[in-house]
Amino acid sequence: MPEGLRMDIDIQGLDIAINVLDHVTTQAPNEVAKAINAAARKGKTKATSQITRNYNIDRGTVADTMTVKRAGAANLEAVINVRSRPMALSKFNISPDYVPVGQRQSGGVRAQARKGGGGLIESAFLVRYKSGHLSVVERYGSGRNDIRDLYGPSVTGMLSADDNREAVIGEMELTAAQAIERALDVLIGGK
């Protein structure tokens, strides 16, 4: 089963701001939904940048695992869904990183999932299948096909690291608070 991760943000004074907006205008739920959606979009972007800053994986691979369910006036909750299985080790920084189709390379593979970590996996070798897929594998038995793929962490696991999660939540809280403040200025102040 794919792993899932949920992050909730707490914006100081959000309930007060929503009550003020409700009393001032009928546009309040729409403006709050816009602020929440802006925070969710910013959260997805920040999560992607945090992961690629700390791990040797490309942005597209990370971003493809995340979807944003937007808030609406009737449901003031946006959700960033992060669904990911452990990533094939070949998606990270490996050396050597090439082997022709239908062939394999032996002698160990140097792999580095997290920046500053990793090392040589002496029992591993590269295989490029006819489909073109490159895998870092190791043998677990004596048969010709007794090999298994090696994996690094999932995007959910990478995002679960405290420093990554806190940075994303902080960015989302700041974005939502700023958007609510702008909405209050426009709706109350007429700016």
Backbone hydrogen bonds, N-H to C=O, Kabsch-Sander energy under -0.5 kcal/mol:
donor,donor_aa,acceptor,acceptor_aa,energy
3,E,84,S,-1.5
5,L,82,V,-0.5
11,I,9,I,-0.5
12,Q,10,D,-0.7
14,L,11,I,-2.1
17,A,13,G,-2.6
18,I,14,L,-2.6
19,N,15,D,-2.1
20,V,16,I,-2.5
21,L,17,A,-2.7
22,D,18,I,-2.6
23,H,19,N,-1.8
24,V,20,V,-1.4
25,T,21,L,-2.7
28,A,25,T,-0.6
31,E,27,Q,-2.3
32,V,28,A,-2.7
33,A,29,P,-2.5
34,K,30,N,-2.2
35,A,31,E,-2.0
36,I,32,V,-2.5
37,N,33,A,-2.7
38,A,34,K,-2.4
39,A,35,A,-2.0
40,A,36,I,-2.2
41,R,37,N,-2.5
42,K,38,A,-2.4
43,G,39,A,-2.3
44,K,40,A,-2.2
45,T,41,R,-2.1
46,K,42,K,-2.7
47,A,43,G,-2.6
48,T,44,K,-2.2
49,S,45,T,-2.3
50,Q,46,K,-2.7
51,I,47,A,-2.2
52,T,48,T,-2.4
53,R,49,S,-1.6
54,N,50,Q,-1.5
55,Y,51,I,-2.3
56,N,113,A,-3.1
57,I,55,Y,-1.5
62,V,58,D,-1.5
63,A,59,R,-3.3
64,D,60,G,-2.1
65,T,62,V,-1.6
66,M,63,A,-1.6
67,T,81,N,-2.2
69,K,67,T,-0.5
69,K,79,V,-3.4
70,R,68,V,-0.7
72,G,75,N,-2.5
77,E,75,N,-2.0
79,V,69,K,-2.3
81,N,67,T,-2.8
81,N,79,V,-0.7
82,V,5,L,-0.6
82,V,80,I,-0.5
83,R,65,T,-2.3
83,R,81,N,-0.6
84,S,3,E,-1.0
84,S,82,V,-0.5
87,M,153,P,-1.2
89,L,150,L,-2.5
91,K,88,A,-2.3
92,F,89,L,-1.6
93,N,112,Q,-1.4
94,I,92,F,-0.7
95,S,110,R,-2.2
102,G,128,R,-2.2
103,Q,100,P,-1.8
105,Q,126,L,-2.2
108,G,124,A,-1.1
109,V,121,I,-1.7
110,R,95,S,-2.9
111,A,109,V,-0.6
111,A,119,G,-2.5
112,Q,93,N,-2.3
115,K,54,N,-2.3
117,G,114,R,-2.3
119,G,111,A,-2.2
121,I,109,V,-2.8
122,E,120,L,-0.7
124,A,121,I,-1.4
125,F,137,V,-2.4
126,L,105,Q,-1.3
127,V,135,S,-2.2
128,R,103,Q,-1.8
129,Y,127,V,-0.6
129,Y,133,H,-2.5
132,G,129,Y,-2.2
135,S,127,V,-2.8
137,V,125,F,-2.9
137,V,135,S,-0.6
138,E,148,R,-1.9
139,R,123,S,-0.6
140,Y,146,D,-2.3
141,G,146,D,-1.1
146,D,143,G,-1.4
147,I,145,N,-2.0
148,R,138,E,-2.3
150,L,136,V,-2.8
152,G,87,M,-3.5
158,M,154,S,-2.4
159,L,155,V,-2.5
160,S,156,T,-1.5
161,A,157,G,-0.5
161,A,158,M,-0.8
164,N,161,A,-0.6
165,R,161,A,-2.6
166,E,162,D,-2.7
167,A,163,D,-1.5
168,V,164,N,-2.0
169,I,165,R,-2.6
170,G,166,E,-2.5
171,E,167,A,-2.0
172,M,168,V,-2.3
173,E,169,I,-2.6
174,L,170,G,-2.2
175,T,171,E,-2.3
176,A,172,M,-2.6
177,A,173,E,-2.4
178,Q,174,L,-2.4
179,A,175,T,-2.3
180,I,176,A,-2.6
181,E,177,A,-2.3
182,R,178,Q,-2.3
183,A,179,A,-2.2
184,L,180,I,-2.6
185,D,181,E,-2.5
186,V,182,R,-2.3
187,L,183,A,-3.0
188,I,184,L,-2.9
189,G,184,L,-0.9
189,G,185,D,-1.0
190,G,186,V,-0.9
191,K,185,D,-1.2
